[in-house]
């Protein structure tokens, strides 16, 4: 890798961590940068999952009290997430790069639209419901399947599904979302590493940058309007979508 590419990957990793801390959507930045670095689509997607993982861990730790209060329901959804995340990752590895490449613009377009609609998809505060229902299982299974397969926009999707099936305050739902996203990413990473599709040199550049960005994002969240960060992510997602449609 050239010094310019190392710098680009570091900046993308840093911004990804910051954006995730403020509004979510960091996957668009990491996937785009890894694509520019020359990684094939499947490898870029797998490596992006690893880069996002530290942020999920720190977010989950920050919400440990909320999770502890609802640990039984969280445990059930973790099991469902392991099944869905593993299935999605296995399906991804079953494809070849040209097949996945053909799906990427459609996945990016859907994720960009979902992310742009995020403010309207965020659930309002409501009473909590038991999560051990068929609707909860099915909703989380589909979300985890998508997360293991691609992942961009997964957070917004999960918040919307949890709001419909579990209810509760935003922080209750966000705590569950962070925990389940961490579980989905962890199981997908194990499968991706086993499949030998991770770009380790690129990942090692972006991992510390993402961690630093996540920490800085807390500071930025108090000073930068979420609308600004959301617009940046939407523009990047739209640009990537157009690029993949045109270059395909």
Number of C-alpha atoms within 10 A of each C-alpha: 10 8 8 9 15 16 14 18 27 24 20 25 33 26 23 32 36 29 28 23 23 24 23 23 31 26 27 25 26 30 28 20 22 26 17 14 17 11 18 17 21 26 22 24 28 30 27 32 28 24 28 25 21 19 25 24 16 17 19 22 15 13 17 15 13 17 22 11 11 15 14 14 16 20 15 14 23 22 16 24 29 22 17 26 34 25 21 25 27 18 13 21 19 11 12 11 15 13 13 18 17 14 13 21 22 14 17 24 19 16 25 25 14 19 26 20 12 20 13 11 17 18 19 14 14 13 10 14 16 12 20 15 12 10 15 21 18 15 19 25 23 18 27 34 26 22 28 33 24 25 28 28 25 24 23 24 26 26 25 22 24 25 26 17 22 24 22 19 16 16 12 21 24 23 25 28 25 24 24 28 27 24 23 32 29 21 19 29 24 13 20 25 15 10 13 12 19 22 19 14 11 22 23 15 18 30 23 17 23 30 22 18 26 28 17 18 23 16 14 17 16 10 9 12 12 16 12 11 20 20 14 15 24 20 15 17 28 18 16 22 20 15 12 17 17 9 7 11
